[in-house]
Every structure is written in structure tokens, then in C-alpha cells.
Amino acid sequence: MRILQMSDIHLAADKNDDLFGVNVYQAFNTVMEFIGKNQKKLNIDAVVVTGDISRDGSSEAYQYFYHAMERLALPYFALAGDLDNKTRMSKQALAAKNFHSLDQISSDKWAFLDINSLVRNEDFGFIDNSELAELKSKIIKNSGKEIAIFLHHPPLPVGTPIVDICNLINGDTLLKLCDDYAVRYIGCGHARSASIIKRNNIFISVSPAICFQWINGTHHAANIKSSGFNIISFSDNLYIETYFI
Ligand SMILES: [Fe+2]
């Protein structure tokens, strides 16, 4: 089972709007064309998008996103980031035929679960007790399978202060739960900075962004104009490939 994970597209209603020197529509189009042309070679079964699809929460941005995703003719799932408007994002998904829940994408050996880390009107993340309890019960329900979890906010610092000030506040609580139940993979976004950390049994993978990457270690808004995504092979030997375009 090979999942392409992408994150942080940052589309807005105005297609010509510039974000730190980047036209994000061009960046997204370039990535989608690359995936479309190389779909056979990339050998992917599904796509998971870990939030911040739109930076202004506009219906126009979500319409564009779903239309582009539908053209891949692959099952896909998208969760919301702190910049997204969940209501508009869900509304525009209604017409998307290939949009599935993670449950539907899961395989016989792997259960893919998502968890909400959003806090209203804040850019940092927090997972409340009821969501943690729900996650725990889903993990227990899938105890015969390997577990992979997707969320928006990284549960650990990635070493880039401009984003580490707004990561998941209670990342330790999530990681303790994942340790207790031998979760194998956590996939997230938000950081606009690629990072893969192996911690005990868990691979914590922060997907590069589609819009651009912050320069590693930066305190200020300094970016590299490139787009990236991960492909994760969910097999007995889990491995992760990172692509930059
Ligand atoms: Fe974010």
C-alpha cells in the first residue's frame, strides 16, 4: 500500500495572489502535473492531504483543489488545517467522487486514522481529551492491524523556530498514547519544512509543503521556492520517499 501525502497548498480566491514570492496555483499545478504524468512509476494507491489547502478558506480554492484531485482518478482524503474553513471545505467535497474517508482507504494490514488538532482562531494545535479518547478506542478496535495516524500539526519541533512556536501543544500526550499502543506512523504537515524522525517504534513524518519550504532553522520568513510531497510504503518494512519539484 503506497500513500502519497501532500500538505500546505495555501490556495486563495485570487489566483494571481503572491505568497512570499510564490504563485501557489502554479506550484500546485506543477506538482499535480508531475504526479499525473508519473502516476504509473510512482505506483501510488491513494493520496492523503494533511491540511492548509486554502489560506483564505474560500470556496473558490476548495473547488479548484477538488477538481484537480479528481483528475488523478485515485481515492483521496483531506483533513483541515488551521487556515482552512472546515464548513466550506466539507461542502465542496460533496461533489468529489473520489474523496473517501481514511477508513475506506485502509487496507487489511494497515488502519489509517485521522485526528483533529485544530483550535479555533489559533495557528497552534491541541488535541482535547475527548478526541484522544476517541483515537484510543479506534486504535484498540484495529488492534489486529498496524496503525498510521494523520493530523495537521507536528507533535514534535522540527528545528525551525518560525513554525515550532505553533506546533502541537500537547504533542507529548499524543506520543505517549502512540507509544503505549505501538503506533507505527504519524504523518503531519503545517511546518512547511520536511522532517522525518524515528522515535521508539514510530516514524514521525512532516510532509514538505506544496506552496514552498521555510529555510531550515529560520526565525524569520525566509523560504525556498520548491514544492514537495512524501510517498509512504505501508508494508512490513515501512519506508518514506520525499520528492522535491
Ligand atoms: Fe497550518
Boltz pocket constraint, residues with backbone or C-beta under 6 A from the ligand:
constraints:
  - pocket:
      binder: B
      contacts: [[A, 52], [A, 81], [A, 82], [A, 83], [A, 123], [A, 152], [A, 190], [A, 191]]
      max_distance: 6.0
